[in-house]
Amino acid sequence: MDFHCQAIIFDVDGVLIDSDPVAERHWRAWANRHGIDYDAIARIHHGRPTIETIRQVAPHVDAAQEAHIKETAEADDTEGLTLYPGVKELLAQLPRDRWGVATSGTRRTVSLRFPHLSLPEPSVMVTADDVQRGKPAPDPYLLAAERMGVAPVDCLVIEDAPAGVASAKAAGAKVIAVTTTNRAGELGLADAIAPALASIQISINPQGLLVQMSGAV
């Protein structure tokens, strides 16, 4: 399946960076401290702001305070972080002003992880610090498109989580979902589903960006 667009907006964790070892380590520690079933967290946390996950699984705690504590500790933890195959090669195909990121992570987290993994700084970076409503609300992708100077309908989003796919679709963008953290059946709102970022190729033409997929799910 081919897509034509003017800009690409990437989610970060689960798309560019495999942060599952770090996220699981800190979510398990948090769950143990509060007597929460970790499995209840694992089912919903991908793609959602930390504060929203905490509100759902532990409505009795101060979600803002707990999210700040957890996010600060997690941002400084780089042990086990890796890039998904093909990330650097894919970003190298894109002009810097044609791609950005929209993540449910904090700005501190992204600002530390990108240089740690030798990734180029995004021209546009929308984080949980920039919006009042995180994914699955459309706000992160609406703001990213606005900052890139491109209409959402002319953006292609690459996501890994149901909440992120819902956010991008609500913003009016096309979405390719990768099955790195969720099964294909959970990503049904996406316009196309790919097994990984490495199965996506990008070329530049006079009309903008041509995005092609191989091995679609």
C-alpha positions, 0 to 999 in steps of 0.5 A: 500500500502506498501513501502520499503525504507532505510530512510524517509524524512519528510516535516515539516509544514503540515506533522509533525506540524500544523502551519496553524494558525501561517502562516495565521496570518502572511500572512494576516498581510503581505497581508494587509500591501501591499494591496495583496489579501490573497486568492491569497497567500493561494492558493500557499504558502503551500510548497513554500519558502516565497520568492518565494510566494512573488515574485509571488504575489507581483513582485514589492516589494523587495522579499528578504527583505520582506521574511526576515521580515516576516520569522523572525516574524513568527519564533518567534510566537508559539501561536497556533502551534500543532502536528498532531496526531501520530507524536511522536509515528511515530518518536519514531518507527524510528532510529534517523539516518533513518529520517530527514526533508526538509522544505521550512521554515528557520532553525530558524523556525524549530530550535524553533518549534521542542523543543517548541513542544518537538520533537526530533532534526532531524539527518538531517535538510534541510531548505530554508537557505541551498538551492538556489532553493526551492521546487518545485525544487528537491534541498531540497530532493537531499540535504537531501538524500545526507546528510543522505547517502542514494540514493534518490531512496531509500528514502520515502518522506512524503509531504502535498503540490503539490510543495513538492510532485513535488520536491520529485518526481523530486529528484527521491524519492517515495512520500506519500502525506497527505491531511492535507492542500490540497485535494487529487486531487491536490496531484496526482503526489504522489505515494500514498495519506493518510488522515493523518500521523496517518494512516502510520505505520513503522516497521524495518526489515533486508532490511530497513524500511517497511512503511504501510498505512491504509485508503489510499485516 
